Amino acid sequence: MVFNIRVYPRSGRNQVKEENGLIKVYLTHPAHEGLANKQLIELLSAHLKLKRYQVRIIKGGKSRNKVIEADVS
């Protein structure tokens, strides 16, 4: 499964929301030295009930707009 998300680092909460067909992920970690990306993978894997290695960033490693792949097999 592949989907687009928008990341909001340094937010006051950790949350995954879907609005108007776009998935928004709010993270408390800053976008510095990969901290936000690591937290993003952990949060999405918990939200999707998958292992961390089953969720990866395909595109947008240094952008707020990302393409995520989740291996649900």
Z-matrix of the N, CA and C atoms (Angstrom, degrees):
N
C 1 1.436
C 2 1.534 1 107.31
N 3 1.321 2 116.71 1 131.76
C 4 1.463 3 123.25 2 179.10
C 5 1.525 4 108.54 3 -122.29
N 6 1.322 5 116.35 4 134.77
C 7 1.464 6 119.32 5 179.21
C 8 1.521 7 111.17 6 -149.52
N 9 1.337 8 115.05 7 158.07
C 10 1.464 9 122.74 8 179.36
C 11 1.519 10 109.51 9 -95.87
N 12 1.334 11 114.89 10 141.14
C 13 1.459 12 119.36 11 177.21
C 14 1.524 13 109.40 12 -135.77
N 15 1.313 14 115.00 13 163.03
C 16 1.474 15 123.22 14 174.00
C 17 1.522 16 106.08 15 -122.51
N 18 1.331 17 116.89 16 127.27
C 19 1.459 18 122.40 17 -176.16
C 20 1.525 19 109.93 18 -105.06
N 21 1.327 20 115.45 19 137.80
C 22 1.461 21 122.89 20 176.83
C 23 1.533 22 108.59 21 -120.78
N 24 1.353 23 117.33 22 89.75
C 25 1.472 24 119.27 23 179.97
C 26 1.520 25 111.70 24 -73.35
N 27 1.334 26 115.96 25 164.40
C 28 1.464 27 124.16 26 -179.22
C 29 1.519 28 112.34 27 57.20
N 30 1.301 29 115.90 28 35.25
C 31 1.454 30 121.25 29 176.22
C 32 1.523 31 108.59 30 -83.86
N 33 1.289 32 117.23 31 167.04
C 34 1.454 33 120.98 32 179.70
C 35 1.513 34 113.73 33 -81.01
N 36 1.337 35 117.21 34 -3.89
C 37 1.461 36 120.35 35 -176.47
C 38 1.524 37 110.14 36 -151.80
N 39 1.310 38 116.50 37 162.15
C 40 1.467 39 122.92 38 171.10
C 41 1.514 40 106.79 39 -101.13
N 42 1.333 41 115.81 40 119.53
C 43 1.463 42 118.80 41 -175.77
C 44 1.522 43 110.22 42 -157.12
N 45 1.325 44 115.79 43 145.98
C 46 1.466 45 122.86 44 173.88
C 47 1.517 46 106.72 45 -115.91
N 48 1.344 47 117.25 46 122.72
C 49 1.464 48 122.29 47 -179.69
C 50 1.520 49 109.48 48 -128.89
N 51 1.327 50 116.26 49 150.71
C 52 1.460 51 121.30 50 173.32
C 53 1.518 52 107.69 51 -117.97
N 54 1.342 53 115.74 52 121.12
C 55 1.458 54 121.70 53 179.12
C 56 1.524 55 109.08 54 -133.64
N 57 1.310 56 116.24 55 125.00
C 58 1.463 57 122.65 56 176.87
C 59 1.531 58 112.26 57 53.90
N 60 1.323 59 116.97 58 40.02
C 61 1.452 60 121.34 59 177.63
C 62 1.521 61 114.58 60 78.62
N 63 1.320 62 118.33 61 2.47
C 64 1.464 63 122.42 62 178.24
C 65 1.515 64 108.63 63 -112.04
N 66 1.313 65 116.36 64 136.22
C 67 1.460 66 120.90 65 177.75
C 68 1.519 67 108.32 66 -91.68
N 69 1.327 68 115.64 67 125.11
C 70 1.465 69 122.03 68 178.28
C 71 1.518 70 108.31 69 -111.08
N 72 1.333 71 115.74 70 132.10
C 73 1.457 72 120.65 71 -179.77
C 74 1.522 73 108.50 72 -122.08
N 75 1.328 74 115.60 73 120.78
C 76 1.459 75 122.09 74 179.11
C 77 1.531 76 108.07 75 -99.78
N 78 1.343 77 116.27 76 128.75
C 79 1.456 78 122.23 77 -176.27
C 80 1.520 79 110.65 78 -125.02
N 81 1.320 80 116.70 79 145.58
C 82 1.458 81 120.28 80 178.71
C 83 1.528 82 112.19 81 -85.23
N 84 1.322 83 118.73 82 -22.66
C 85 1.462 84 121.76 83 -179.04
C 86 1.529 85 110.81 84 -78.12
N 87 1.336 86 117.29 85 150.39
C 88 1.467 87 120.21 86 176.13
C 89 1.527 88 110.96 87 -78.52
N 90 1.307 89 115.41 88 160.55
C 91 1.466 90 121.21 89 177.38
C 92 1.531 91 108.19 90 -84.14
N 93 1.323 92 115.85 91 68.59
C 94 1.462 93 121.76 92 -176.82
C 95 1.521 94 108.52 93 -137.67
N 96 1.317 95 116.57 94 127.28
C 97 1.467 96 123.88 95 178.37
C 98 1.528 97 112.87 96 54.66
N 99 1.322 98 117.13 97 33.40
C 100 1.454 99 121.61 98 175.78
C 101 1.516 100 115.72 99 77.00
N 102 1.337 101 117.68 100 8.69
C 103 1.465 102 119.99 101 -178.75
C 104 1.525 103 111.97 102 -63.41
N 105 1.324 104 116.99 103 -43.48
C 106 1.468 105 120.42 104 -179.40
C 107 1.533 106 110.92 105 -67.10
N 108 1.330 107 117.51 106 -39.58
C 109 1.467 108 119.98 107 179.34
C 110 1.524 109 110.90 108 -64.66
N 111 1.326 110 117.06 109 -40.19
C 112 1.455 111 120.69 110 178.34
C 113 1.530 112 110.40 111 -63.70
N 114 1.336 113 116.32 112 -44.55
C 115 1.457 114 120.19 113 179.14
C 116 1.529 115 110.49 114 -66.20
N 117 1.328 116 116.85 115 -35.66
C 118 1.463 117 121.35 116 177.73
C 119 1.523 118 110.99 117 -60.01
N 120 1.322 119 116.97 118 -47.20
C 121 1.470 120 121.09 119 179.63
C 122 1.525 121 110.40 120 -62.00
N 123 1.329 122 117.12 121 -43.30
C 124 1.466 123 120.72 122 179.83
C 125 1.527 124 111.51 123 -64.02
N 126 1.325 125 116.43 124 -43.36
C 127 1.464 126 120.58 125 -178.53
C 128 1.530 127 111.72 126 -68.42
N 129 1.324 128 117.17 127 -44.28
C 130 1.467 129 120.07 128 179.61
C 131 1.526 130 112.02 129 -66.93
N 132 1.317 131 117.03 130 -38.98
C 133 1.465 132 118.90 131 179.63
C 134 1.534 133 110.30 132 -65.23
N 135 1.328 134 117.46 133 -38.24
C 136 1.461 135 119.89 134 176.58
C 137 1.528 136 110.94 135 -67.91
N 138 1.332 137 116.28 136 -41.00
C 139 1.471 138 120.96 137 -179.57
C 140 1.527 139 111.41 138 -64.85
N 141 1.331 140 116.81 139 -39.57
C 142 1.466 141 121.61 140 -178.66
C 143 1.526 142 112.62 141 -88.23
N 144 1.345 143 116.21 142 -2.85
C 145 1.472 144 122.35 143 -178.61
C 146 1.532 145 110.96 144 59.71
N 147 1.330 146 115.19 145 48.03
C 148 1.459 147 122.92 146 178.28
C 149 1.519 148 109.26 147 -123.94
N 150 1.322 149 116.36 148 167.05
C 151 1.462 150 121.52 149 172.39
C 152 1.531 151 108.59 150 -77.04
N 153 1.334 152 115.78 151 155.72
C 154 1.472 153 119.12 152 -178.04
C 155 1.516 154 112.21 153 -61.05
N 156 1.330 155 118.51 154 -35.47
C 157 1.465 156 120.42 155 -178.85
C 158 1.534 157 112.35 156 -70.55
N 159 1.321 158 118.29 157 -12.16
C 160 1.461 159 121.94 158 179.23
C 161 1.529 160 112.62 159 -86.99
N 162 1.323 161 118.04 160 -7.05
C 163 1.466 162 122.59 161 -179.83
C 164 1.519 163 107.79 162 -119.13
N 165 1.348 164 116.11 163 127.84
C 166 1.464 165 118.44 164 179.12
C 167 1.512 166 111.11 165 -145.24
N 168 1.327 167 114.95 166 156.25
C 169 1.459 168 122.24 167 178.43
C 170 1.527 169 107.70 168 -88.75
N 171 1.331 170 116.29 169 119.80
C 172 1.461 171 120.89 170 179.19
C 173 1.522 172 110.53 171 -87.42
N 174 1.325 173 115.99 172 -42.34
C 175 1.460 174 121.37 173 -174.12
C 176 1.526 175 109.01 174 -144.00
N 177 1.325 176 116.50 175 142.75
C 178 1.450 177 120.86 176 175.65
C 179 1.514 178 114.14 177 92.95
N 180 1.318 179 117.96 178 33.51
C 181 1.452 180 121.67 179 -179.22
C 182 1.518 181 113.91 180 -58.35
N 183 1.329 182 117.29 181 -27.28
C 184 1.466 183 121.21 182 -179.83
C 185 1.526 184 111.65 183 -117.73
N 186 1.306 185 116.53 184 21.13
C 187 1.454 186 122.13 185 -178.16
C 188 1.530 187 109.73 186 -123.10
N 189 1.314 188 116.45 187 160.30
C 190 1.469 189 119.73 188 174.62
C 191 1.519 190 111.46 189 -77.32
N 192 1.324 191 116.84 190 -25.87
C 193 1.457 192 121.66 191 176.26
C 194 1.514 193 107.85 192 -92.60
N 195 1.322 194 117.15 193 122.01
C 196 1.459 195 121.46 194 -174.65
C 197 1.515 196 110.55 195 -130.34
N 198 1.327 197 114.74 196 155.20
C 199 1.457 198 122.56 197 171.49
C 200 1.526 199 105.65 198 -111.77
N 201 1.317 200 115.56 199 123.50
C 202 1.460 201 122.68 200 -176.07
C 203 1.518 202 110.01 201 -113.77
N 204 1.330 203 115.31 202 140.25
C 205 1.466 204 120.72 203 174.30
C 206 1.525 205 107.85 204 -114.68
N 207 1.328 206 115.36 205 130.42
C 208 1.467 207 121.50 206 176.56
C 209 1.516 208 108.50 207 -118.99
N 210 1.317 209 116.31 208 122.52
C 211 1.458 210 122.26 209 179.45
C 212 1.517 211 108.58 210 -88.28
N 213 1.324 212 116.25 211 102.16
C 214 1.459 213 121.13 212 -175.55
C 215 1.522 214 113.32 213 -97.30
N 216 1.316 215 116.92 214 9.67
C 217 1.473 216 118.70 215 -178.92
C 218 1.508 217 112.92 216 -80.67
